[in-house]
Structures are given as structure tokens and as C-alpha cells.
Amino acid sequence: MKLVRYGNPGEEKPGLVDNNGRIRDLAAHVADIGGATLGRETLDRLRALDPAKLPLVPEGVRLGSPVSRPWSFIAVGLNYADHARETGQEIPSEPILFNKLGNSICGPNDDVIYPKNADRMDWELEIAFVIGKRARYVEEKDAMDYVAGFAVCNDVSERRFQMKRNGQWMKGKCAETFGPLGPWLVTADEIDPSNLAMELKVNGETRQKGSTSTMIFSIPYLVAYITQFCVLEAGDVVTTGTPPGVGSGMKPPQYLKAGDVMELTIEGLGTQRQRVIPFPG
């Protein structure tokens, strides 16, 4: 099942994608797609609906993030060995965790805003998972019982803020629009996230090409690991690291500029597209 949220920012409505790729309205069945509606019982109820009997949504409608604002938005750093090497850093012995902010999440095709005083804005194609029920001290063998589904994420980064501003990585990770998510939330029963092809293009040129199979730490391991340190609530988002090909790893480095267009695709999870725009005003 592919779940979506559609409509104007702050006014998104819940929907699902039918077998013909059309969006069907779910407002009569759930208020939103988020922590309160991502449990197994609700997802089973939605799965039992006949999409053909649900109202069609007009084509071309804006897509929002497929999950409403999470309590936590956690990211994993250097989770692909080739990416760690291209950055000149050691392959981590344990997952590197950092925070993004929930209000950095935006729709999959929304514009990405170039922050004030930025000059090294970069892209990161990632698979994210969304938690379906409260998770603490989870064992790896049980981890997938806590995952509601998966989505494409662009972990947009400002490298100078991240690496040169004397502090945590979140300085370069939390700007407005630095977390495009979607287009869909694909429920965990429909996809195996362990071997999905990934590709990111900038202005039509492929920059990242990889597979989730080359992750250092798998998604079940990450669920178990993270919940040894904090509680994950239903609706929380964890984005899991990027394959090689980021701009900061190129020789010479190449960074985003206003007018650039990013296109990100993960097999089975859809495609998102963003244009970089200057900071408004």
C-alpha cells in the first residue's frame, strides 16, 4: 500500500495510490497519516478498502510529506562504506546518529531553499523508514515489527555549516526544506528494503548510483541500535545514510546553486524532484 498526503502546505489530506497510479482520498477513513494512524490495526483496515470506491483526487495535486510532522527525525551518517571513503573518513564501528528537525521536512517535489550565508549545499539520496509503534530496547529479530513503511529522503546538507562551524552535524542538516520526503510511504508488507536500486541526478546528470544492499548497518540493526539510546514513537522518521556520489566527495567538489534541479529515485519507492531556489526576500 502506498500512502500519500496531498494538498497545500499545512492543509494536507490523507490518500493512497491505487493500482493505476491515481490518488484516492482517505479523509473519510483517517484524519491524517502519522503516529496515530500508522499502527498495524489501522493499516490493516486501510488495506482492506476497495480503492475503486474511494474518491479520486484531481491529477497534478501537490504532494506533501507522506507522514505528518514526526516527534523525532533522526539520521544515520556514513552508512555506506564507499561514501565514508569518498569523504576521507573511517568506516564507523557503530552507527553515527544525528538529528534533523521535523520542520525541515517538506514535500517530495517542493522547492529547496538555499539558506542565508550558505555556499556548500549538497545532496544525499537516502531510504528512510517510519516507525509504526512505540519502540524501546527492540531486539534486532523483532525490529521490522516496529516499521510502518519506507520512503525516499533527500538529506540536504550545507557542508560548511556541518563541518566547519564548530559543533554538531545538525548545523548543516536542519535548514528549512532540508528533508524532502516521499512521494509515498510504502508499507513494510509490500517491499524488501535490503536490495533496492538508488539513483540521484542533478540537472539530468547522474551523481549517485547505488543500492541499499551496500549499507554497513541494516535497517533492522538500526532500529535495534537506536532504541538502546532513545524511544522512537509512532510516526518518527529515520533516514539511513547515502551511497557515494555526493558533491563534497567529487574532485573538485561540486555544490548546488540556485536553479539546480535534483531528481531522486529508489526502486519501488518512487521519484522526487526539487528545484533549488534562493532564500526568499
N, C-alpha and C positions, 0 to 999 in steps of 0.2 A: 504494500500500500504506500502510495506517495502522497504525503500531506503537504499542504501549502497554506500560506496566509497571503491574502491579496487585498489591494485597496490602497488608499492614501496613507502616508506615514502617520502612525498613531491611531489609525482607524481601520486597521487590517481585520479582515474576516477569515474564518477558517474554511478550508476547502480541501478537496482531494482531486487527484488526477485520474481520469478514467482510462480505459484501455486504448482509447483513441487519442490520448494526449490532451483532452479537453478538461478544463477545471470545472468541478461541480461544487456547489455551495453546501457547506455543512452547518450553517448557522442554526438550523432547527434542531441540531443534534448535540453540538458542543458550543460553549461560549467562545472558546479560543483554543489554540494549540499551545500547550505549555505544561507546567508542572502539575496542574490539577487534572489534566486530561491525557497524560501520557502513560498512565498505568495500564497494565495488561487487560483489566476488565473493560476499560473504555475503548482501548484499541480493538479488542475482540468485537465489541458492539459496533464500532465503525466498519470493521472489516466485513461484518455480516450484511451491511447495507447493499442494496442494488444501486450502483452508481447511475444507471439509466433513469431512476426515479427521482434523482436529486436535481435541483435547478441548475441549468447551465450558467456559467459566468461569461460575460462578454469577452471575446478574444481581445488580446492586447492589453489586458488589465495589468497594472503594476503588481509585481510580486514583492512582498516583504520577506523578512527573515522567516523561515518556516517554523520557528519556535519563538514564542513571546519572550520578553526580556528575562533572562535567567538570573537566578540568585548568584551564581558564580560562572565565570568564563575563564577557564584555565587552559594554558598552552604548554606544550612539550617542546623543548629545544633540542636541536642536534640529534634527532631520532632516526636519521638515515646516515649510514657511515660515509657515503660519498659526499654528502653535504657537509658533514663535520670536517672532512679533509679539505674541501674547497675553501672553507673559512679559516683553515690553518689551526684548528682546534683539535684536541684529542677526542677520540670516541669515548663518550661517557660510560662509566661503570654502573651508574644508576641514572634513571631519568632526570633530566633537568626540567624543573617546573617554574613557570612564571605566570603572573596574572595579566589578562587583558580585562577591560571593563565592559560590563554589559551594554553600556550606552555607546560603545564603539561598533556594535553590531548594526548592520544595515541590510537592505535587500540585495539580492544577488546581482541585480543589474543597475543598482543605484550608482550615481557618480561618487567617486572617491575624492575627498578634498585634500589638497596639498596644504599641510599645516604652515602656519606662520613660522618664519625663520628656519624652515627645513631646506636641505639641499642634497639629501641622500635617501630618497624614498625608494623602497624596494618592494618586490612581490614575493609571496610564498604560497604556493599551492599545497593544500593540506586536506586530509579527510578528518572530519570532526565526528564525534559521537555525542548523543544526547542521552542523558540519564532518565530512566523511566520510573524509578522509585528510590527512596532514601537509601543511601549506600554508605556503610561504615564498616571497616575491618572486613572487607569482602575477600574471600578466597578466590584465587585465580580460576579454579574449576567451576565456580559459580558466577563468574563475572558477567557473562553475557545475559544472565537473567535480569541484570540491572540496566541494560542498554535498550532504550526505546527504538533508536534508529541512527541513521548516518546522513551526513550532508557534506557538500563541498564547502570549504572555507578558504578565504584568502587572508592569510595572516599578514596584512600590510604592515610594513615596518619602516621606521626612519632610522637609518643605521648610525648617524652621528648622535642622535638623541640616545639610542640604545647603548652604544659602545664608548662614546666619548664624553658623556655628560655626568660621569662620576656617580654611578648609582645602579639601581636595578634595571633590568631589561625593559620593564614596563614603561619607562620614559619614552621609549621608541615604539611602543606597541599599542597604546591606548587612545590615540587621537580619534576624533570624530570620523566615522566611516571606515575605520581600520579593521573591520571584521565583517566583510560581506559573507553572507551565509545563505546557502540554498543552491538551486531553485527549490528543491524539495527536501523534505525529511523522509527518507526511505526506511520503512520499518524493518527491524532487525530480522524478521522472519523471511524477508524477501531477498536478502543479499549476504554474501560471504565477503567480509571486508579484507580478507587476508591476501588477495591477489587481484587487485584492480589496477588497470592501466590509468596513468595520470599524465596530463599534458597542459602546459600553460604557454600561451602566446602573447607577445607584446607587439602591437601594430602588425599582426599577421605572421610574425616570425616566431618559431618555436624556441622557447628559452628553457623550459623544464620538460623533461620526458622521463617517466619512471613508473614504478609500481609499488603499491602498498606492501608487496611481498618482501621488499628490501628494508622494511623497518627494523631497527635494532630491538625495540621493545614493542611487543604486540599489543593490540587493544585490550585483550583480557588481562595481560600483565599490567597495563597502565591502570585499569580500573582497580585491580587489587592493590597496586603500589600507592596510588593517590589516596585511597581510602584508609591507608595506615596513618595518614597525617591529617586528614580533614574529612568532614562529612560532605558527600555530594547529595544534593537534593534533586528531586524530580524536576526536569526542565533544564538542569545545568548542562553547559556545553564544554566539552574538552576537545581541543584541536591538537593534532598528534604529531606535528613536525612535517618538514618539507624535504623532497628529494633534491638532488643537485640542480644547479642552473639559476640560482638567484643572481641578481645584478651585482651584488657586492663581491661575489666569487669569481666574476669574469675578469679577464686581463686584457685591457684595463677595465676597472669596474664600470658598469653602466647603470644609471639610475633613472627612475621615472621623471617625467616632466609633464607639465600641463598639456593636455591634448592627447597624451598617450592612451591607448586602449588595451586593456588586459582581457584575455579570454581564457577561462579555466574549465577543464573538463576532467571528470573522473568517471570511469566506466560504471554504468548503472546508476550513477547519482546525478547525471545531468551536467549542464553547462551554465556558467555565469559569465557576465561581461560587464566591465566597468570602464568608464572614461575618467581620467584624472582631470580635475578642474582646479583652478586657483582658489585660494581661500576667498570666500565671498566678502566683498567690502574691503 
